[in-house]
Each structure stands twice: as C-alpha cells, then as structure tokens.
Amino acid sequence: MTIERREIWTRIITAFVFAVCCFSFFQFLLPYHLFFKEQTQLFLLTAEYFISYFEKPASLAAYIGDFLTQFFYLRGGGAVTITIVLLVEWWLVVVLLERTGLKKKVSLLALIPVLFDGILHCELFYSLSISVAVILVLFSFLVYTWIQNKWRMLVYGILILPLLYVISGAVFLLFPLLVIIYEINKRRVRPLYWLLLTGIAAVFPYLMKQVYLLTIKQAYRYPLATLGMRGVNFTREKVLALSSEAYFGNWERVYELANEDKLSNFVATYYANIALSKRNELPDKLLDYYQPFSQGLFLEVGPNSNWIDIFFSSDVFFHLGDMNMAQHSAMLGKIFSPKHRSSRMIKRLAEINLVNNDSTATRKYLRILEATWFHRKWAVEHERMLTGKTEDYPWLKAKRSQIPTYDALRLSSDYPAALNVLIESNPDNTYALDYLLCFYLLNKDIRSFGEVFDKWCKGKSYRKPDLYYQALLIKLVASQATQKEVASYAIPATMMNDFLEYTRIYEQSNGDLEQLRRRFGATYWFYYHFARMQKQ
C-alpha cells in the first residue's frame, strides 16, 4: 500500500471514528444540554430577522449558527448537527495542513484544534456560531493559499480582513496569524505586509465599536464573550433533563429521573416537587427528596437570582394556576436569556394567554412561532384552541378552572398570599393547598400550617397524609392541646404511638441524630429537629 493510499484510509477511518464518538458523546451524555440551547433562542424565517443580525459583528456566522441550532429541538438533531460542523472544520484543517507541505499524520494532527472546539461545545453558553466563524475564517484563508501571485495575495488579505470581522467577528484575528505562519513556512519574509495585516486586525474592531454599539472589550471579543472551559457538568445535565422533559410535557419521565438521581440541588427538587404534585403525591413523598426548605417549591425571582432559575420559575406558577405570576416569570425569563429570545418562553406566554382567553395576545405569540420551522405545528394546533370549544381540550378546561376570581396586591415573593388567592377562588385546587401546607412545613412554621389546615382540611373529606398528622402532633404538643382537641383531628393511634416513641428516644439520647435516623429518618419530626440549609 502506498503512502498516499495509507493516508486516505487513515483519513477515512479517523473521520468515521471521530464522527461516531462525537455523535455518541452529545447524544447519550449531553442531549439535554443541547435541548436547552435551542430553548434559549428563537430562529425566525423572516427577512426582518435576517437583517437584525447585521446589528452586530459575526453577522453571517451568527445567522448560520442560530439556523443550525434550531435543529437541536429534534431528538438526536443536536448531536448530528455538531458532528457535521466539526467534521467540516476538521476537513478544512486537513486541507490547510497539506497546503503547508505536511503529508504524514495530517488527519490526526487536524483533530487537535477540532477536539478543543468540541470540548468547548460542552459549555452551556458556547455558541455554534463560533464554530461557524472558525470555518468561515479557515475557508477564507484556504482561498488565500490558492492565490499564486504575491501581490494578489496582499490585496486579498487586506480586503478580506475587514469583511471577515463583519461576518465572523473576533475570530477574524485568526486570519493574520495563519497568514504569518503560512508565509514563514513557505519562506516568504514580508514583515511590512504582516505588520499591515496585524495593524488592520488591531484597529478595525475599535473603529467599528460605535457602528455596532459595543464597548471596546466587546468589540474585540464578540461573539466570544461567553467563551469558557469549565468542563462537562453532568449534574447540570441531570437538572436540564428534568427541566426539558417538563417542557416537553413528559411529567412521568420527570418523576422517573427525579427518583433515579435524588440530587441535592434545589432546581432538581423544584421539578421533582412539581412532578409529585401532578401525581397528587407531594405531601406523601415530600421528605423522600432533598428539600432546601421552601426553595425547592419556588425559584426566587429577584435582583440576585441566576437567570436560569428565573427561566425555569414560571413552570410552578403555570402548574398551580397563577397565570399572572407565570406570565411575570416567563417575561423575565425571555428578557434575561442570552439573546433575549426564547422559543420556550414564547410558547409559555402563548399558553398563558390562551388560558386567560386573551385571543389578541395569544395570536401575537402564535404568529411569532408560525415563522419558525419546528414550532409552527405547535402554533397551528393552539390556534385551533382559540376558536374551538373548551370542552374539547381537557387540559385547557382544567387550567381555566384554576384561574383566581380576584387578585390582590402583593410582592412577587409572597408565595403564601398567592396560594391563598388560588385556594379561596377555587377550594378544589388541591395542588395549591398542598403547596401552601408544604411551604409552611418546610419552613418549620407550624403555627401557620395549623391555621391553614384548620381552615381548609379539618373535618372535611380532604385526604390527610402522614406528613400532616406528624406536623399536627407537634402543633398540639406546642399548644398544650386538650384531649378533646387532639381527638378532633382523628389522628391514627399508630401515629400517636410513633410520636411518643420518637419523643422518648429524643429525650433519652439527648437528640442523638443517628439513633433517630434509623427509625424516624423519613418523618417530619426528624426534619423539624435536624434539617439545616446547605450551601448550593
């Protein structure tokens, strides 16, 4: 076998192995990471949307990158797209290495920069447009190497450099570096030309900062502002799995994933709690999961909140029926997302206004979604709901029944007030009632729990899980209740015996945690005595 044929086979095998490994990694280890990237963008197939990309550098790279990112919506689409992009990048590097005179192990050497780029795609905020920008610069440089006349090369280099900044952004700085390395390798010494190229690369972003309304730092980094290399975060991937399956409406899958991992993460707990609530099992299994007090019920929306937490925060309000807070959180989630565009938040806003029976606002959001490839069908289906009968859509009927009959002025963080409005408007909203009772229990506010329980549960057919009975016993002991008052709650005798045994062990062992954990670790009494907030 000749060297040429051996290199061809090496190249084919390298490309195949790399493609399989790349696809497998992103498809089986980081699929939800890619789903989330698509959810935080909204790609519209309109001329106006295309023109908007020219408001910043890297216009063509960003447009192509975002166009390709929309395929991340499909299961397997993200892994396929990234694999194809990296293979194109690898092929260009191979050709360029050959142009410099290398003949052996070219395909393997070309993997080094491509693997580095692939690792960066593990970052949540690393955009596909950066890889596209690299491809544009590599291709432009490849054209440069095909030009034989040195004066034409000079003219091409000077003219292409500003254009590269417009279409590929800060990655254009790679071009003069490649030119200098290439010409040194070809034994062409043109220091004045190199200095001219370097000078253009150094000055042009500064000259364009006013045009693009960027700071000096942004002008030299765009679109690399979020470039980082912190490695693969599999805990974050598991959290994104819960969030994405919730977004897809697969709440049973959310429940399964929550049980598989039992993560000590408040966002994971947040989705586990919603899944439990949808199964009407929130108080029954609340303490089976890590509970960072009430932070696992609601994600705080405030000045110090992480934008990703804000992005997820509307899910619980939509589930409970508080459409005002759901809309508030969805709006903020869209505003604070990286490009202030989000297909997920637009869909949520359309759903909220559909539930509120606001046809004008609903159509506004549906029209936006109809200008996409992968959300158009969803938009058309929800358009039918506007004109159809509510009875034909059980989920819509259920949601509209949750809407409060009145509103009250309150802080967005006053969750008890919001839940009280929901319950008083619709006493059958057991989701809201369980959330309110569990909110007080997780915060160890036994007095407030008792007041709510007495008002909405005592003497009524509402089911009474063990968790509530356990909390009631603490309340009754603290208030030195009479035998008649204790009897009015109809607490099972076995529960009362267990409480007496817990109290005996607690007093005799001076509150020894390990002794109590073995028998009572899953009880509210144990949580009440020993739960402490952990740092996230």
N, C-alpha and C positions, 0 to 999 in steps of 0.2 A: 504494500500500500504506500503510495507516495505521500510526502508531507502535506501536499495540498488536500488530498483526499482525507487524510487523517484529521486535518484541521476542520474540514467541512463536517465530518462526522462528530468531532468534538463539539462543534458549534451547535449542531442539531440536538445532540444529547444534552448539552448544557442548557439550551433554551427549553427543552422539554422538562428536564428535572426542575429548573427554576420555576417554570410555569405551574407545575404540579404542586411544588412546595408553597409558592406564593398563594395560589388559589386555596389550598388546604388550610393554610395558616389563617387567612382572613375569613374563610367560610366557616371554619369549625372552631376557631379560637376567639375571633373578634367580630362576629357578624353584627352584633347589636351596636357596636361602636360605629359601624358603617350606616346602619339604620338611622342612628341619631344624627349623623352628619346630614343626611337628607332631610330630616325633620326640621333642622335649623336653617334651611334655605327654601326658597320658593322660586322655581325657574319658570318664567312665563314665555310663551312663544309669541311674543308681540314685538313690533318694530320699536315701540317706545322703550320697552325693557332692554332691548339690544343697545339702543343709543345711550341708555343710562350708564353702561359700562365704560364709556369714554370720559366719564367724570373723574376717573382715577387712572393712574398708570396700570400697566399689565392688563389693558382692556381686552385684548384678544385671548390671552392666556386665562383670564378670569372667566370670560364668557364660555370658552370651550370647557374649562374645568368644571364650572357650575352645570353646564349642559350634561356632562358625563356623570356628575354627582347625582343627578335626578334618577339615574338607573340604580342607585343604592337602595331605592324604595323596594325593588324586587328582591325576593329571597334568592341569594346567590349572585344578584346583579352587581353588588359592590365588589365582591371578590373577583369576578370576571373582569370588570372594568379596570380595577387597579392592576391586575395581572397583565392586561393588554397594554396599558400605558407604560408600565415598567419594561415590558418586552420591547416596545418601540424605542424607549430610552436606551436600553441595552444594545439594540441593533445599531443605533447611531454612534454609540461609544465604540463599538467594534469597528465600524467603518472608519471612524476618525483615527483610531489607533493604527489601523492599516495604512491610512494616509500618511502617518508619521514614519512609516517604514517598518513597524513591528510585524512579524509574521508568525511567531510562535506564541501559544497560550493567550492569544488575543481575546478569545471568548471568555476565558476565566478572569483575566485582568479587568475586562469590561464590567464584570459583576460587582467589583468593589464599590464604585460610586452608586451603582443601582441598588445594591443591598442597603447602603446608607440611606438612600432616598426611601426605600421600602420600610426601613425601621422608623423613619420619621412619620410615615403614614399611620403608625400605631398611636400617634398623638391625636387627641380628640379634636384639636383645632388646626391641624396641619391640612392645608387645602390641596385638593387635586390640581388646582390651578398652578401651584408651584412646580409640580412635575411637568405640566404642560409648558410652563415658561422655560424650564430647562430644555425641553425638547425643541422649542422654537429657537432658542439660542444655539443649541447644538446643530440644528439643521442650517441655520444661517452661517455658522462657521464652516459647515461642510461645503456649502456653496463657495465660501471664501477659498477653501483649499482646492476647488476645481478650477479657479481662475489662474491662468498661467502667467499673464503679464503682470509685472510687479506694480506698474502704475495703475492698472485697473484694480488690482488688489487694494491699493492705497485709497483710491476713490470709493470703492465699495465699502471698505472698512469705515471710512469717515461718514459716509451717508447712512449705512445700516445701523450704526450705533445709536443715534437718537431715535430711530424708528423702533429699535429693539426695546428701548426704555418705554415707549408708548405701548407696545404690545406685550411685553414680558416683565416690566417693572424692574425692581432692583436686581433681578437675576441677570440683567444685561451686563453687569460688571464682570461676569464670567467671560464675555467675549474678548476684551482686550487681553485678559490673562491667557486665554487659549491661543490668541494670535502670537503673543510673545514667545510662549513655549514652542509653538509650531515653527516659528521662523528661526529660533535658536537651534532647534533640531535639524532644520534644513540649511543651517549655516548661513542664514541671511541676517546680517547685522545692520539694523536700521533704527538706531536709538532715537532719532528725531521723530520718526513716524510712530514709534512706540510711545514716546513722550506725548505726542499729539493725541493719540487714542486714549491714553490714560488721563490726559487733561480733559478731554471731552466727557469721559465717563465720570470724572470727579465733579465737573461743573454743571453738566446738563440737569441732573436732578434738582440742584439748587435753583437753577433758572426756572424750572417748571413747578416749583412748590406753590407759587402763587396761582398758577393756572389750575392746579389740582386741589388747591386749598388744603395743603398739607404742612405740617411742621417740618423743620429741617430733618429731624430724626426720621419722621415718617417718609419723607421724600426719598431717603436713601435705603429704606427698609421695605417699603411696600412692594409685594404683599407678604413679606416675611415677618410682619410684626409679631405674629404668634409662634414663630419658629422656636421649637424647644425639643429637648431629647431627654425625657424623664423615664423612658422605658415603657414596657407593657404593663398596664394596670388591670389585673384580672378581677380585682374586687370591684372596680368601677364598671367593668364589663358585665358583671353579675347584676349590678344595680341598674345598668342600662337595659339589661334583658328584662327585668321586672317592669321598667317604665315602658319599653317598646311593646311588650306583649299587652300591657294595659292599653296603650294607644291603639293597638290592633283589635282591642275588644276581647282578647283571649284571657279572661279573668281566671278561668280554671288553670290555665298554664301559669299564670302569676302565682296562684296558690301552690302549685307543684314546685315551682322554682324557689319560692319562699321557704318551703319545707325542706328542700334539698340542702340549702346552704345555711339558713338561720344566721344571717350576717349580723354582726354588731355594728350596724350602720343605720342612722336614723332615716335615710331616704328609703333603704330597703324595708325597714319597719313600716314606714308610711304606706308603701304599696301592699305589704303583707296585711296591714290593718284594713285597707280598703277591700282587699280580696276576701278577708274574713267577714267583713260587714256585708258584702254582697251575698255571702253564703248564710247570713244571719248567725254567724258564729263568733262575732267579735268578743263578747264578754266570756264566752266559753273557752276560747283559746288565746286570749289576750296575753297571758303570762307564759305561754309556750315560746314566746319570741322575746328578743332583746327589746326592752321598752325604755327609751331615754326620756322618761316622764312624758309630758304631752307633746314633745317634739316629734314623736312618732305618729301622732294623729294629724297634725297640721304642719306644713312647712312655712316657716316665718317669712313674711314679705316685708322687708324693711330696708333702711339705708345700708345696713351691714350684711345683707343677705347675698349669698352666692347667686349669680344669675341662673345657674342650672336649677337650683332649688326653686327659684321664682318660676322658672319654665315649667316645672312639674306641679306647682302649687294649686293649679286650678282643678286638677283631677278630683280631689276630695270634695270640693265645693259642688262640682257638677254631679257627683255621685249622690250627695246629700240633698240636692235640690236648691242650693243657694246660688241662683243664677247671677245675681248682682256681684257677689264676690268671685264667682267663677269667671265672669267677664273681666273684672278688675285684674285678676291674676293673669288671665290669658293676654290681655292688652300689654301688661308689663312684661310678660314672657316674650312677646313678639318684639317689643321695643329694646329689651336688653339682650336679645340674641345677637350673635356676632355681626350679622349684616342687617339686622332689624327686619328680617324677612323669615317667615317660618310657615311652612305648609301645615304643620301640626297645629299651630296656634290659629291659623286662618280657619281650619276645619272646626276647631273647638268653638271659635266665635260664631261660625255659621250654625253649629248645633245649638248654642245658647240662644241665639235669636230665633231659631226655629221653635224651640221650646217656649220662648216668650211670645210666640206668634207675631213677631215683628217681621212681616214679609219683606219690607223695603230693605232693612239691614241684612236679612238673610240672603236676599238676592245679590246684594252688593258683594258679599263674600263668595257666594257661589259663582258669580261671574268671573271673579279672580281665578278660582280653581278650574273653571272651564277652559282657561287659557293655558293649562298645563297638559302634559301627556298622561301622567299616571294618577291624577286626582280628578280628571274630567268625569269619569264614570261615577265616582262617588258624588260629585256635584249634581249630575243629572238625576241620580236616584233621590237625592234630598230635595231637588227641585220639585219632584212629583209629590213629596210630602206636603208641600205648601198648598197645593190645590186638592189633595186627596182628603179622605175622611180620617180623623184622628184615630178612630176605632180600628182602622186597617193597619195601624202601626203601634203595637202594644207598648214598645219602649217609649214612644213619644207620649202616649196617653199616660203612662206611669210617671214620666218626668213632669208633665204639666200638672199632675195632681199634687206634686211636691211644692209647687211654687207658692211662696208665702202670700197670704191675703192682705198683709200690711207690711210696712217696713219701719225701721227705727233708726234714728241717728246713732251711730256707734263707731268706734275705732275699728279699723280692718283687722286688728289683732285681738279684738274682744270676741273670741270664739263662743263663749257661753251665751252672750247676748244673741249672736247669730243663730245658734242652735235653738235657743228658747223661742225665737220668732218662728222657726220652722215647725217646732213641736206644737206651739199654740195655734198655728194656722192649720196644721194637719196632725192631730194626735196619733194617727195611724202611721206616721213616718217613724217607724221603729229604728231606721238607720240613724236618724238624728238623735233620737232618745238614747240609744246605746252609746253614741259618740259623746253625748253630754255626760252621761253617767261615768263612762270610762275616762273622760277628761278629768273629772274631779278625783277619781280613784288614783289615776296615775300621778296626779299632783298631791296626793295624800290629803285632799280636802274633804274629810269625812262629813263635816257639817253640811256643806253644800250638796254633797252626794245624797245625804239623808233627806234634805228638803225636796230635791227633785224626785227621789224615789217615792216619798210620801205623797207627793202631788200627782204623779203620773202612773205609779205602779202598785202602790199598796191597795189591797182589796180589789184589784182588777185582774182581768184574765191574762194580762201581760206576763210572759214567761219570766221566771226568776232563776237565772243561772247561779251556780255555786259561788261564783265570784261576788255577786251582790249579797248573798246571805253572809258570806265571810266578812264583808265590809260592814254589814248591818250589825253584826255581833260586836265589832269594835265600837260602833256608834252607840249601841245600847249600854255597853260597859262604861264608856266615857261619860254618858249622860245619867248613869246610875238609874237606869230604867226599872220600873216595877215589873213584877211577874206578869201582870195583866198586859202591860205594853209589849213585853217580849213575846207573849203568846199571840198578840195581834198580828205578828209578822209570819206566823206559821212556819218558823224555821225548823227544818228536819232535825229530829233528835240526834241522828248520827253526826250532823254538822256541829251541834252544840257540844257533843262529847269530844269531837276532834278539837274544838276550840279550847275546851277545858284541858285536854292533854297537851296541846301546844303551850298554853299558859303555864302549866306545871313544869314542863321541860325548860321553858324560857326562864322561869324564876329559879329553878334548881341549878341550872347550868350558867347562871348569870349572863344569859343571852348568847350562849355559845353557838356560833353560826353553823358549824359543821354538824353538830348534833341535830339541829333543827332542819338543816337542808335535806338530810337523808329521808325524812318522813314528810316534811311540810314545805319542801322547796318550791312546789308549784302552787302554793296557796297565796292569797292576798295578805294574810298575816305576815308571812315571811317577807313579801315585797315591802309591806308597810314598815317593818323594822329595819330592813337591811339594804333596800335599794338606794344606790348613790349614783349621781350623774357622772358618767365617764366623759373624758375629753375626746372629741372627734378627731 
